[in-house]
Amino acid sequence: MQRFAFIIHPIDAKRDVARKYPIARYLPEALLEQFIKTRDPMTVAAVQGVKSNTGEELEGWLIACPLTPRQFVTLPLDFVYHRLEQCGQIAIELGASIIGLGAFTSVVGDGGITLASRLKGIAVTTGNSYTVATAIQGAVKGAELMGVALRDATVAVVGAGGSIGGTCAEILAADAASISLVGRGLPALEATAERVSSRARSTVRMFTDVAQGLRDADIVITVTSAVDAVILPEHIKSGAVVCDVARPRDVSTRVAAERNDVLVIEGGVVRVPGDMRLPKYGKPDEQFSFGFEPGTAYACMSETMILALEGRYENFTLGKEVSVHQVEEISSLADRHGFHLEGFRSFERAVTAEHIENVRNAAHRSPLTTTCNEPESSLPL
Ligand SMILES: NC(=O)c1ccc[n+]([C@@H]2O[C@H](COP(=O)([O-])OP(=O)(O)OC[C@H]3O[C@@H](n4cnc5c(N)ncnc54)[C@H](OP(=O)(O)O)[C@@H]3O)[C@@H](O)[C@H]2O)c1
């Protein structure tokens, strides 16, 4: 049997830490962060019941690195690397041959390169290749359901200077009518624009202001490393589809309450083949939950499982660069083993055909129209 491990961490300090330590609910966030910083990584659940279409099976473990997104980006890098290395050592002791990096464990530092160099006998993958694949699949499918064709659409990628966002933009630029790169600094956007421009169908525009970047976007993929929401109700064009891949989420919960004319979907959630169960470590009668449907997992975890099922114990996606070739290869392996995009969820609820119809009707009635806006910078073809 193939064996893998996957590192997770609290996304919402109060909610996630309170599952293990109920007192956390009553502590101020700063105190909570002080407390969890002192805790060593631990195994929180086993992964059982995964069975590929090929008949191959695997087992795995979820290992928690008790740091919040804010701590990952503010604590000294050496401390964070040490914690990740501890996670890797646990995985090795459990017998895993590959370890995947969930959420901010791959955002931090050099995207797993240092970690891989410090761990012997285990491969490391960020999972970003399959995350790119599923983000694009979700955004395009969501747009179709809203009656928006990619070839006619203005696509905006928020966090386009990053690992996942950069490659999403590179791939989508080949088919979209127009592409907008949105981020917080021009240098990172310019680096992505260089990659994107050779494939793009039209001018590549760059924005460091989210409101400007989204004003005429029909399809949005948002995948920043921000710890707070960056997309607010007033930023989104009526009738647009927003695929939020970031954890913690980029789209403000206010959007759910205030904009019934836009479709927001969670990106990067995948249906796993077989009958996946996540018994808690030490309490096998209780199931661990990611907060979405049983039998589904994050795309980055799915990439780790796919590689394990293949017996490909190699550093498949490491560092910040993700190539189009890697995305294509992991997509085809996902198909082979029976992993596929899960039905849509929006703000913790399943998206029904009725919901989409309501959004379409509300967008049709909306008085909000948009005009094409001036980019901060653009790369002509
Ligand atoms: N759903 C899944 O399966 C899955 C899998 C993996 C990762 N993720 C999530 O995906 C996100 C990004 O991961 P990544 O590896 O691509 O990270 P990354 O390489 O660090 O890229 C993040 C990008 O976001 C930009 N950014 C940060 N704050 C911003 C803000 N306030 N406004 C605009 N842009 C901002 C960063 O700008 P700078 O260039 O200035 O730093 C950077 O370019 C994270 O939230 C992670 O948890 C989800």
The ligand as an SDF file (V2000), in Angstrom:
LIG
                    3D

 48 52  0  0  0  0  0  0  0  0999 V2000
   -7.5940   25.3040   -2.3480 N   0  0  0  0  0  0  0  0  0  0  0  0
   -6.4180   24.6740   -2.3800 C   0  0  0  0  0  0  0  0  0  0  0  0
   -6.3100   23.4550   -2.5860 O   0  0  0  0  0  0  0  0  0  0  0  0
   -5.1500   25.4660   -2.1780 C   0  0  0  0  0  0  0  0  0  0  0  0
   -3.9270   24.8460   -2.4130 C   0  0  0  0  0  0  0  0  0  0  0  0
   -2.7670   25.5710   -2.2290 C   0  0  0  0  0  0  0  0  0  0  0  0
   -2.8190   26.9090   -1.8120 C   0  0  0  0  0  0  0  0  0  0  0  0
   -4.0300   27.4850   -1.5840 N   0  0  0  0  0  0  0  0  0  0  0  0
   -4.1180   28.9080   -1.1830 C   0  0  0  0  0  0  0  0  0  0  0  0
   -3.7660   29.7210   -2.3180 O   0  0  0  0  0  0  0  0  0  0  0  0
   -3.2770   30.9830   -1.8600 C   0  0  0  0  0  0  0  0  0  0  0  0
   -2.0360   31.4050   -2.6440 C   0  0  0  0  0  0  0  0  0  0  0  0
   -1.0400   30.4020   -2.6340 O   0  0  0  0  0  0  0  0  0  0  0  0
    0.3080   30.5930   -3.5000 P   0  0  0  0  0  0  0  0  0  0  0  0
    1.1400   29.3840   -3.2200 O   0  0  0  0  0  0  0  0  0  0  0  0
    0.0150   30.9630   -4.8960 O   0  0  0  0  0  0  0  0  0  0  0  0
    0.9600   31.8550   -2.7290 O   0  0  0  0  0  0  0  0  0  0  0  0
    2.0650   32.8860   -3.2490 P   0  0  0  0  0  0  0  0  0  0  0  0
    2.9510   32.2650   -4.2520 O   0  0  0  0  0  0  0  0  0  0  0  0
    2.6940   33.4500   -2.0140 O   0  0  0  0  0  0  0  0  0  0  0  0
    1.2280   34.0230   -3.9920 O   0  0  0  0  0  0  0  0  0  0  0  0
    0.3200   34.8320   -3.3580 C   0  0  0  0  0  0  0  0  0  0  0  0
    0.2120   36.1500   -4.1000 C   0  0  0  0  0  0  0  0  0  0  0  0
   -0.7900   36.9420   -3.4490 O   0  0  0  0  0  0  0  0  0  0  0  0
   -0.3280   38.2740   -3.3960 C   0  0  0  0  0  0  0  0  0  0  0  0
   -0.9920   39.0300   -2.3390 N   0  0  0  0  0  0  0  0  0  0  0  0
   -0.8260   38.9130   -1.0100 C   0  0  0  0  0  0  0  0  0  0  0  0
   -1.6260   39.7810   -0.3590 N   0  0  0  0  0  0  0  0  0  0  0  0
   -2.3120   40.4550   -1.3070 C   0  0  0  0  0  0  0  0  0  0  0  0
   -3.2910   41.4680   -1.2750 C   0  0  0  0  0  0  0  0  0  0  0  0
   -3.7190   41.9810   -0.1240 N   0  0  0  0  0  0  0  0  0  0  0  0
   -3.7960   41.9330   -2.4520 N   0  0  0  0  0  0  0  0  0  0  0  0
   -3.3800   41.4290   -3.6200 C   0  0  0  0  0  0  0  0  0  0  0  0
   -2.4400   40.4530   -3.7250 N   0  0  0  0  0  0  0  0  0  0  0  0
   -1.9130   39.9750   -2.5700 C   0  0  0  0  0  0  0  0  0  0  0  0
    1.1590   38.1330   -3.1490 C   0  0  0  0  0  0  0  0  0  0  0  0
    1.7970   39.3410   -3.4720 O   0  0  0  0  0  0  0  0  0  0  0  0
    3.3820   39.5590   -3.3000 P   0  0  0  0  0  0  0  0  0  0  0  0
    3.9220   39.0710   -4.5980 O   0  0  0  0  0  0  0  0  0  0  0  0
    3.4950   41.0110   -3.0840 O   0  0  0  0  0  0  0  0  0  0  0  0
    3.7910   38.7200   -2.1120 O   0  0  0  0  0  0  0  0  0  0  0  0
    1.5050   36.9750   -4.0670 C   0  0  0  0  0  0  0  0  0  0  0  0
    1.8110   37.4220   -5.3720 O   0  0  0  0  0  0  0  0  0  0  0  0
   -3.1160   30.8430   -0.3570 C   0  0  0  0  0  0  0  0  0  0  0  0
   -4.2390   31.4180    0.2820 O   0  0  0  0  0  0  0  0  0  0  0  0
   -3.1260   29.3420   -0.1180 C   0  0  0  0  0  0  0  0  0  0  0  0
   -3.5820   28.9960    1.1660 O   0  0  0  0  0  0  0  0  0  0  0  0
   -5.1960   26.8010   -1.7730 C   0  0  0  0  0  0  0  0  0  0  0  0
  1  2  1  0
  2  3  2  0
  2  4  1  0
  4  5  1  0
  4 48  2  0
  5  6  2  0
  6  7  1  0
  7  8  2  0
  8  9  1  0
  8 48  1  0
  9 10  1  0
  9 46  1  0
 10 11  1  0
 11 12  1  0
 11 44  1  0
 12 13  1  0
 13 14  1  0
 14 15  2  0
 14 16  1  0
 14 17  1  0
 17 18  1  0
 18 19  2  0
 18 20  1  0
 18 21  1  0
 21 22  1  0
 22 23  1  0
 23 24  1  0
 23 42  1  0
 24 25  1  0
 25 26  1  0
 25 36  1  0
 26 27  1  0
 26 35  1  0
 27 28  2  0
 28 29  1  0
 29 30  1  0
 29 35  2  0
 30 31  1  0
 30 32  2  0
 32 33  1  0
 33 34  2  0
 34 35  1  0
 36 37  1  0
 36 42  1  0
 37 38  1  0
 38 39  2  0
 38 40  1  0
 38 41  1  0
 42 43  1  0
 44 45  1  0
 44 46  1  0
 46 47  1  0
M  CHG  2   8   1  16  -1
M  END
$$$$
